[in-house]
Amino acid sequence: MRILIPGGTGFLGSLLSRQWAAEGHDVVVLSRHPGRAHPAHPAVRTLEWDGRTATGWAAEVDGADAIVNLAGESIGGVGTLQILLQRWTPEKKRRILESRVNAGRAIVEAVRGAVRKPILLIQNGAIGYYGTSSTLELDEDSPPGNDFLAGVVQAWEASTAAVETMGVRRALLRTAVVLSPRGGTLAMMMLPFRLWVGGPLGSGRQWMPWVHQQDVVAAIRFILGKSEASGVYNLVAPEAVTNGEIGRAIGRHLRRPYWLPVPSFALRALLGEKATIVLDGQRAVPRRLLREGFRFAFAGLDAALADLVG
């Protein structure tokens, strides 16, 4: 198979491209800075794109089997300093939105010009589509929220909708926080525990949807292998946990105390509107994946942390 991965230089794209290339597939990663990218596998081809047009790579779409769209500017920030200090300024929010919408439009442009259209487009998104809720159980049929992140995900999904009119099957992933040993959210959550100051963020009662990185890769491969798979899939572990529950679990696995809370007002003072990422949540469930026979390797948090932290 030939598989294109726009935005495929991050940790998720690297995991996917490494596995597919090792299996002998033709993997093409699109990056705005190909010179800085380190291929996940020697056979992976990395092409330059501007994130806005199909210039320079559209020919790769002709005859491709699948496109996995992961493109978009980081919402939380990259690296400790950005995560802790970078706020959602109007400019940052514009870049978050436009990077996703422009990438989606570029993909549509490339598909429209292809003689042999791809079979499948897998569009990444986020559980943030549903907004935040402390009470509702949210499945794939739940309505969208009305906050900034919900609006971003709705626009992100809509940006590639036109490929369906061209005969391309499209699957939409609404992905939870991906737990990975390579950094990101889990590393940031573990940091205060390593410093012996771990505790709840805000009340600790807010839901925190999560999924193990291995299950993200497996779910994408599962959808790629099902000829009838299309529409929305919540990519979130079956076990729902709160911020407090995941904090206590991290403390147990690191053998560190869970004792020092970070008040909501302090996080809002530090992060501004971006504090919603850690102070608000939603209880999403992977109803469609389970119904269609996907088996999570890490359905429970303790098993996931034992694998990632251990």
Secondary structure, 3 states (H helix, E strand, C coil): CEEEEECCCCHHHHHHHHHHHHCCCEEEEEECCCCCCCCCCCCCEEEECCCCCCCCCHHHCCCCCEEEECCCCCCCCCCHHHHHHCCCCHHHHHHHHHHHHHHHHHHHHHHHHCCCCCCEEEEEEEHHHHCCCCCCEECCCCCCCCCHHHHHHHHHHHCCHHHHHHCCEEEEEEECEEECCCCCHHHHHHHHHHCCCCCCECCCCCECCEEEHHHHHHHHHHHHHCCCCCEEEEECCCCCCEHHHHHHHHHHHHCCCCCCCECHHHHHHHHHHHHHHHHCCCEECCHHHHHCCCCCCCCCHHHHHHHHHC
